[in-house]
Structure formats: C-alpha cells, structure tokens
Amino acid sequence: MTNIFFVRHAQPDKFWLDDRTRPLTEQGMKDRLPVTKALESCKIHIIYSSPYKRSYDTVLHYAEKYGMTINTDERLRERRQGTDSGKFLEKRWDDFNFCEENGESLMSVQNRIIEAVNEILERHPNKNIVIGTHGTALSTILNFYDKTFVCDGFKRIWHCMPYIIKLSFEHKYLKVKEELLKTDKVY
C-alpha cells in the first residue's frame, strides 16, 4: 500500500499580493508544529511540494527535523486565479471547464495534478509520501477519487489551514481516505 499524506498549507499572509511567494503568517509558522507532530509516526519516505512558498514552508519544519529534502513539482501548484475570481466559486464547481478571464479551470488543475500524483505513485510504490499542497488543488484531487466531493466539500475545508488527509492506494486505486489534522483558521 502506498500512502500519500496531502498537507494543505498553514495560514498565509492574505495581504501579500504575489501568489507564488506568499508567506505564512506568524500563526501559520506556529501551525507547522502540529503538522510535524501529525506526521511523526507515519515513517515518511519522501516529500513533494508545490513550489509556492506557503506550501513548501508548511512541510519544511518536518523536512528539517528529519533531514529530508523537499522535491518541488510545478504541477502541484495552486489554481491560477483570474479576474473577479471570487464571484465564480459555485460556477467553477458546477462546470469544471469554466474559468474566469485569465484564470484556470478546475479541470485543468485536476488534470495536471493527477498526472503528477500518478507519476509519484509509480515512482514510489509502497512508500509513505508527503505532498504539500493548496485548498483548491487538493479539492480537485479529492473530487477525482470521489465524485461526491464537490463545492460543499471544498467549502468545508476552505478555512482548514493546515489540513492533512491521508489517501492510501493500491497501485493507482484509492482504497482508504482518512483525515489526520483539521485546523480551522480565518483567511
């Protein structure tokens, strides 16, 4: 069995304009400790992350504590938001191909992330893997494996920063899903 521990980032600085370099808040930095604690008994073999600072930094404390390297993969990044992105939340979930001007559809996000997840599963069979990720990105993964995970599921984890969910696979087939950490923080 291959286990992937998807770690949604801790609380970021919402006033930081650049999405790629957006840092964690002081509280977000503190909330990395529960992430490390939740993963301590999991015997992690390898760590991947979105290259975005908030995701990378959320798993960095664990990596440093155990002398591990974090592998980044551009495909694990968050959805590119377009013009007036906040107005179209339900519409995006009703139509996975919809995207606002200069934005990215949920289908596009899901396709690139599942491609990365499948490659990771192929490369590391029967290992325990951490993937540092984002709320929308993670939600498209959960939707891929469980079509009942839709907009309400996304809204349920919207303010969960950090959040860890373990997905257990046999080959590329999901067998078990288990929430390990759910921390509500206002963004």
Contacts in CASP RR format, 6 or more apart in sequence:
PFRMAT RR
TARGET T0000
AUTHOR 0000-0000-0000
METHOD contacts of the structure
MODEL  1
MTNIFFVRHAQPDKFWLDDRTRPLTEQGMKDRLPVTKALESCKIHIIYSS
PYKRSYDTVLHYAEKYGMTINTDERLRERRQGTDSGKFLEKRWDDFNFCE
ENGESLMSVQNRIIEAVNEILERHPNKNIVIGTHGTALSTILNFYDKTFV
CDGFKRIWHCMPYIIKLSFEHKYLKVKEELLKTDKVY
1 126 0 8 1.000
1 168 0 8 1.000
1 169 0 8 1.000
1 170 0 8 1.000
1 175 0 8 1.000
2 121 0 8 1.000
2 124 0 8 1.000
2 125 0 8 1.000
2 126 0 8 1.000
2 127 0 8 1.000
2 128 0 8 1.000
2 129 0 8 1.000
2 168 0 8 1.000
2 169 0 8 1.000
2 170 0 8 1.000
3 42 0 8 1.000
3 127 0 8 1.000
3 128 0 8 1.000
3 129 0 8 1.000
3 166 0 8 1.000
3 167 0 8 1.000
3 168 0 8 1.000
3 169 0 8 1.000
4 117 0 8 1.000
4 120 0 8 1.000
4 121 0 8 1.000
4 129 0 8 1.000
4 130 0 8 1.000
4 131 0 8 1.000
4 166 0 8 1.000
4 167 0 8 1.000
4 168 0 8 1.000
4 169 0 8 1.000
5 39 0 8 1.000
5 42 0 8 1.000
5 44 0 8 1.000
5 128 0 8 1.000
5 129 0 8 1.000
5 130 0 8 1.000
5 131 0 8 1.000
5 164 0 8 1.000
5 165 0 8 1.000
5 166 0 8 1.000
5 180 0 8 1.000
6 131 0 8 1.000
6 132 0 8 1.000
6 133 0 8 1.000
6 138 0 8 1.000
6 141 0 8 1.000
6 164 0 8 1.000
6 165 0 8 1.000
6 166 0 8 1.000
6 167 0 8 1.000
7 35 0 8 1.000
7 39 0 8 1.000
7 55 0 8 1.000
7 58 0 8 1.000
7 59 0 8 1.000
7 130 0 8 1.000
7 131 0 8 1.000
7 132 0 8 1.000
7 133 0 8 1.000
7 162 0 8 1.000
7 163 0 8 1.000
7 164 0 8 1.000
8 58 0 8 1.000
8 132 0 8 1.000
8 133 0 8 1.000
8 134 0 8 1.000
8 135 0 8 1.000
8 138 0 8 1.000
8 157 0 8 1.000
8 160 0 8 1.000
8 161 0 8 1.000
8 162 0 8 1.000
8 163 0 8 1.000
8 164 0 8 1.000
9 24 0 8 1.000
9 52 0 8 1.000
9 54 0 8 1.000
9 55 0 8 1.000
9 57 0 8 1.000
9 58 0 8 1.000
9 132 0 8 1.000
9 133 0 8 1.000
9 134 0 8 1.000
9 135 0 8 1.000
9 161 0 8 1.000
9 162 0 8 1.000
10 24 0 8 1.000
10 25 0 8 1.000
10 27 0 8 1.000
10 28 0 8 1.000
10 29 0 8 1.000
10 31 0 8 1.000
10 32 0 8 1.000
10 35 0 8 1.000
10 54 0 8 1.000
10 57 0 8 1.000
10 58 0 8 1.000
10 161 0 8 1.000
10 162 0 8 1.000
10 183 0 8 1.000
10 185 0 8 1.000
11 24 0 8 1.000
11 25 0 8 1.000
11 27 0 8 1.000
11 28 0 8 1.000
11 31 0 8 1.000
11 161 0 8 1.000
11 185 0 8 1.000
11 187 0 8 1.000
12 22 0 8 1.000
12 23 0 8 1.000
12 24 0 8 1.000
12 25 0 8 1.000
12 28 0 8 1.000
12 54 0 8 1.000
12 161 0 8 1.000
12 187 0 8 1.000
13 22 0 8 1.000
13 23 0 8 1.000
13 24 0 8 1.000
13 25 0 8 1.000
14 187 0 8 1.000
16 22 0 8 1.000
16 23 0 8 1.000
19 52 0 8 1.000
19 78 0 8 1.000
19 81 0 8 1.000
20 51 0 8 1.000
20 52 0 8 1.000
20 53 0 8 1.000
20 77 0 8 1.000
21 52 0 8 1.000
21 53 0 8 1.000
22 52 0 8 1.000
22 53 0 8 1.000
22 54 0 8 1.000
23 53 0 8 1.000
23 54 0 8 1.000
23 57 0 8 1.000
24 31 0 8 1.000
24 32 0 8 1.000
24 53 0 8 1.000
24 54 0 8 1.000
24 57 0 8 1.000
24 58 0 8 1.000
27 185 0 8 1.000
28 58 0 8 1.000
28 161 0 8 1.000
28 162 0 8 1.000
28 185 0 8 1.000
29 57 0 8 1.000
31 58 0 8 1.000
31 161 0 8 1.000
31 162 0 8 1.000
31 183 0 8 1.000
31 185 0 8 1.000
32 57 0 8 1.000
32 58 0 8 1.000
32 60 0 8 1.000
32 61 0 8 1.000
32 62 0 8 1.000
32 162 0 8 1.000
33 61 0 8 1.000
34 162 0 8 1.000
34 181 0 8 1.000
34 183 0 8 1.000
35 58 0 8 1.000
35 59 0 8 1.000
35 61 0 8 1.000
35 62 0 8 1.000
35 162 0 8 1.000
35 164 0 8 1.000
35 181 0 8 1.000
36 61 0 8 1.000
36 62 0 8 1.000
36 65 0 8 1.000
38 164 0 8 1.000
38 180 0 8 1.000
38 181 0 8 1.000
39 62 0 8 1.000
39 130 0 8 1.000
39 164 0 8 1.000
42 128 0 8 1.000
42 166 0 8 1.000
43 128 0 8 1.000
44 62 0 8 1.000
44 66 0 8 1.000
44 68 0 8 1.000
44 128 0 8 1.000
44 129 0 8 1.000
44 130 0 8 1.000
45 124 0 8 1.000
45 127 0 8 1.000
45 128 0 8 1.000
45 129 0 8 1.000
46 68 0 8 1.000
46 71 0 8 1.000
46 124 0 8 1.000
46 127 0 8 1.000
46 129 0 8 1.000
46 130 0 8 1.000
47 59 0 8 1.000
47 62 0 8 1.000
47 63 0 8 1.000
47 68 0 8 1.000
47 69 0 8 1.000
47 70 0 8 1.000
47 71 0 8 1.000
47 129 0 8 1.000
47 130 0 8 1.000
47 131 0 8 1.000
47 132 0 8 1.000
48 70 0 8 1.000
48 71 0 8 1.000
48 72 0 8 1.000
48 73 0 8 1.000
48 76 0 8 1.000
48 116 0 8 1.000
48 120 0 8 1.000
48 129 0 8 1.000
48 130 0 8 1.000
48 131 0 8 1.000
48 132 0 8 1.000
49 55 0 8 1.000
49 56 0 8 1.000
49 59 0 8 1.000
49 70 0 8 1.000
49 71 0 8 1.000
49 72 0 8 1.000
49 73 0 8 1.000
49 76 0 8 1.000
49 130 0 8 1.000
49 131 0 8 1.000
49 132 0 8 1.000
49 133 0 8 1.000
50 56 0 8 1.000
50 72 0 8 1.000
50 73 0 8 1.000
50 76 0 8 1.000
50 77 0 8 1.000
50 78 0 8 1.000
50 132 0 8 1.000
50 133 0 8 1.000
50 134 0 8 1.000
50 137 0 8 1.000
51 72 0 8 1.000
51 73 0 8 1.000
51 74 0 8 1.000
51 76 0 8 1.000
51 77 0 8 1.000
52 77 0 8 1.000
52 78 0 8 1.000
52 134 0 8 1.000
54 134 0 8 1.000
55 76 0 8 1.000
55 78 0 8 1.000
55 132 0 8 1.000
55 133 0 8 1.000
55 134 0 8 1.000
56 70 0 8 1.000
56 72 0 8 1.000
56 132 0 8 1.000
58 132 0 8 1.000
58 162 0 8 1.000
59 70 0 8 1.000
59 130 0 8 1.000
59 132 0 8 1.000
60 70 0 8 1.000
62 68 0 8 1.000
62 130 0 8 1.000
63 69 0 8 1.000
63 70 0 8 1.000
73 116 0 8 1.000
75 112 0 8 1.000
75 113 0 8 1.000
75 115 0 8 1.000
75 116 0 8 1.000
76 113 0 8 1.000
76 116 0 8 1.000
76 131 0 8 1.000
76 132 0 8 1.000
76 133 0 8 1.000
76 137 0 8 1.000
77 134 0 8 1.000
77 137 0 8 1.000
78 134 0 8 1.000
78 135 0 8 1.000
78 136 0 8 1.000
78 137 0 8 1.000
79 103 0 8 1.000
79 104 0 8 1.000
79 106 0 8 1.000
79 109 0 8 1.000
79 134 0 8 1.000
79 136 0 8 1.000
79 137 0 8 1.000
80 102 0 8 1.000
80 103 0 8 1.000
80 104 0 8 1.000
81 100 0 8 1.000
81 103 0 8 1.000
81 104 0 8 1.000
82 99 0 8 1.000
82 100 0 8 1.000
82 101 0 8 1.000
82 102 0 8 1.000
82 103 0 8 1.000
82 104 0 8 1.000
83 100 0 8 1.000
83 101 0 8 1.000
83 102 0 8 1.000
83 103 0 8 1.000
84 100 0 8 1.000
84 101 0 8 1.000
85 100 0 8 1.000
85 103 0 8 1.000
87 100 0 8 1.000
88 98 0 8 1.000
88 100 0 8 1.000
89 151 0 8 1.000
89 154 0 8 1.000
90 151 0 8 1.000
91 98 0 8 1.000
92 98 0 8 1.000
92 99 0 8 1.000
92 105 0 8 1.000
92 106 0 8 1.000
93 106 0 8 1.000
93 150 0 8 1.000
93 151 0 8 1.000
93 154 0 8 1.000
94 151 0 8 1.000
96 105 0 8 1.000
96 106 0 8 1.000
96 107 0 8 1.000
96 110 0 8 1.000
97 105 0 8 1.000
97 107 0 8 1.000
98 105 0 8 1.000
98 106 0 8 1.000
99 105 0 8 1.000
99 108 0 8 1.000
106 136 0 8 1.000
106 140 0 8 1.000
106 143 0 8 1.000
109 136 0 8 1.000
109 137 0 8 1.000
109 140 0 8 1.000
110 140 0 8 1.000
110 141 0 8 1.000
110 143 0 8 1.000
110 144 0 8 1.000
113 137 0 8 1.000
113 140 0 8 1.000
113 141 0 8 1.000
114 140 0 8 1.000
114 141 0 8 1.000
114 144 0 8 1.000
117 131 0 8 1.000
117 141 0 8 1.000
118 172 0 8 1.000
120 129 0 8 1.000
120 131 0 8 1.000
121 169 0 8 1.000
121 171 0 8 1.000
121 172 0 8 1.000
122 172 0 8 1.000
125 171 0 8 1.000
133 141 0 8 1.000
135 154 0 8 1.000
135 157 0 8 1.000
135 158 0 8 1.000
135 163 0 8 1.000
136 154 0 8 1.000
138 157 0 8 1.000
138 163 0 8 1.000
138 165 0 8 1.000
139 149 0 8 1.000
139 153 0 8 1.000
139 154 0 8 1.000
139 157 0 8 1.000
141 167 0 8 1.000
142 149 0 8 1.000
142 153 0 8 1.000
142 165 0 8 1.000
142 177 0 8 1.000
143 149 0 8 1.000
143 150 0 8 1.000
145 167 0 8 1.000
145 174 0 8 1.000
145 177 0 8 1.000
146 174 0 8 1.000
146 177 0 8 1.000
157 163 0 8 1.000
157 182 0 8 1.000
158 187 0 8 1.000
159 184 0 8 1.000
159 185 0 8 1.000
159 186 0 8 1.000
159 187 0 8 1.000
160 182 0 8 1.000
160 183 0 8 1.000
160 184 0 8 1.000
160 185 0 8 1.000
161 183 0 8 1.000
161 185 0 8 1.000
161 187 0 8 1.000
162 181 0 8 1.000
162 183 0 8 1.000
163 179 0 8 1.000
163 181 0 8 1.000
163 182 0 8 1.000
163 183 0 8 1.000
164 179 0 8 1.000
164 180 0 8 1.000
164 181 0 8 1.000
165 177 0 8 1.000
165 178 0 8 1.000
165 179 0 8 1.000
165 180 0 8 1.000
166 176 0 8 1.000
166 177 0 8 1.000
166 178 0 8 1.000
166 179 0 8 1.000
166 180 0 8 1.000
167 174 0 8 1.000
167 176 0 8 1.000
167 177 0 8 1.000
168 174 0 8 1.000
168 175 0 8 1.000
168 176 0 8 1.000
168 177 0 8 1.000
168 178 0 8 1.000
169 175 0 8 1.000
END
